[in-house]
Amino acid sequence: MRINFLSAIFLVCLCLNAGAQNSEMDDSNIGIKPNNAINGSLFDRDRAEEKSLKSINIEAGIVISPPPGRLAIVADGNSPDPDDLGGTAVSLALLRAVGLTDRLVHYSHSCDLVRGARISARAERERHYLMQVACDVTARRWGGYDSLVFFDALWQQEETVNDLAKAINASSAENPLWIIEAGEPDIIALALEVADNDKSQFVKVITHHPANDNAGDFYTWKQLLDFGVEEVRIPDQNTNLKVDLAQWDWAKNHADPRIQWVWMLGKIAEVDDVVKFQKDKWDCSDAGMVLYWITGATNGGLKSGTVEDVKDILLNHIEANPMAGQTLN
């Protein structure tokens, strides 16, 4: 089934409407109300029997072997580059597909704390709404995130920092916290400032691009490392995951709306009118860090995952867990 572009226009309208309904505005402050109880999904989760990680390993040819500990993701999306829309959708879908949603203990977006000149205040506000919808709707449609709050790091800065600090304080040698740096380092550093000093040694920060490391408005990458966290650096994920749009036709044309939804968010980024470098590209590069983590991280994880890897994992889940009444060809 093919999606026409009117669907993408509808998504934009949905996002702006969601922003109007879920935000509080006055002349001096804008704040998103967190959705801390995302309930329900488009498929019958009680009826569907999840396949084991062993089955995924055999059928997709990919070893799913996450390291001990929990996962946190700090993304931007409110900065000029809109790639976090596709990256968010793919990251959440991947974790659901391999049965690891309970390991994700923090997700925040819009972590660019100072707006740059390349994006207007109005365009940035749209990005906040788009990112919140990317989180909330992907979580509801794919399922498994009922207890997770998706924070807007700029509009809910105090809540975001305290939530991440709480996850840091729960860390130990046996239960470390892996933080995916999918945006600027400031929120991570602010959380480390709040957290207990002796917990930083149990924090591992995964990064793939100096553009994130060096974009902090208040902290440098060196200052982040000075807290005593472990740097986990992998190659630039844009190499294999920022690809020609046609490489995602399998998702655009798929019969399942969960897959179509993921494609649509990447398409929204592709038609963005703030930057030009996403034209004709479907970009989920930050999700490469999630792919690395679920396949082993420092113990043999995929350092250069591909769209084909993402496709195999997501379609394996969709085929094993069709929506109620759905027959996939």
Secondary structure, DSSP 4 states (H G I P E B T S, - for coil): -PPPHHHHHHHHHHHHHHHHHHEEE-SS-EEEPP-------SS-TTTSPPPPHHHHHHHHS----PPSSEEEEEE--SSS--THHHHHHHHHHHHHHTT-GGGEEEEEE----S--TTS-HHHHHHHHHHHHHHHHHHHHHH---TT--EEETTTTHHHHHHHHHHHHHT--SSS-EEEEEES-SHHHHHHHHHS-GGGGGGEEEEE--HHHHT--SS--HHHHHTTTPEEEE---THHHHEEEGGGGHHHHT-S-HHHHHHHHHHHHHHT-SS-STTTTEEE-TTHHHHHHHHTTTTTT--TT--HHHHHHHHHHHHHHSPPTT----
